[in-house]
Amino acid sequence: MGNLLYIIAVVLVIFWLIGFLGFPDAVGGIIHVLLVLAVIAVLLRLIRGA
């Protein structure tokens, strides 16, 4: 399960970068929601000690 959280976090950060750099006006708040979800996934992985 820990590996899955890490993969999800990496994918979300990549999507955030694509949206932030490629479509700054079109996507807006959704990009920041993805970033927050990625940070939460990474924090959960760190807290669980994996």
Secondary structure, DSSP 8 states (H G I E B T S, - for coil): -HHHHHHHHHHHHHHHHHHHHH-TTTSTHHHHHHHHHHHHHHHHHHHTT-
